[in-house]
Amino acid sequence: MIQQVNRAQEILFSNNFENSEIIFLLCVMKLAEAKEQFIQQWGILGSQWGINRTMAQVHALLLVSNEPLSTDDIMEQLNISRGNANMNVRDLIDWQLVDKVIVSGDRKEYFTADKDIWKVATKIMYQRKKRELDPMLKVLDKLSDIEGDKRNADVKAFTETIANVQKFAGHAEKTLDTVIKAEENWFFSNFMKLFK
């Protein structure tokens, strides 16, 4: 993409273009604008998942790149520092959303994102479950064994509330586990049955 934008800029500044070059220039500029819009929106969406915007933008850039990108490429295209790029790529690798790849003849590290959006969504669900729901379930287990007179109104109200939250969280955990393990076709066919 960088090479295409550079070529488009060369054509634009040369003031010596043919019709095919004008069409090429317009396509590259529209593609660059579309990618930029996607990267910005994915960043906003990512912050709603509970990850930082830059991490989501790095992920979006790798999603829409047809070739693996180096840290330098990521820094240049997103205008971020090396430390910021490295930290966010490592986090994306930890989330299993990005893989390191080897480019023959080059010593730099390159990265690519899984393009299968179903896999991306299930990996995000898994990570959120691991970071948010699992710790909550552990706390609820500890709180359900509160000491005190079970006939006391305050103790009774507290234990009932904790039991209800625990029950709901357990259902949420089972549902998430099913979705995470499910194949895309199975999930959507069963999901659509709910609306019939």
Summary of the structure (lengths in Angstrom):
residues: 196
radius of gyration: 24.0
end to end distance: 44.8
largest distance: 88.7
contacts: 511
relative contact order: 0.07
helix: 73%
strand: 5%
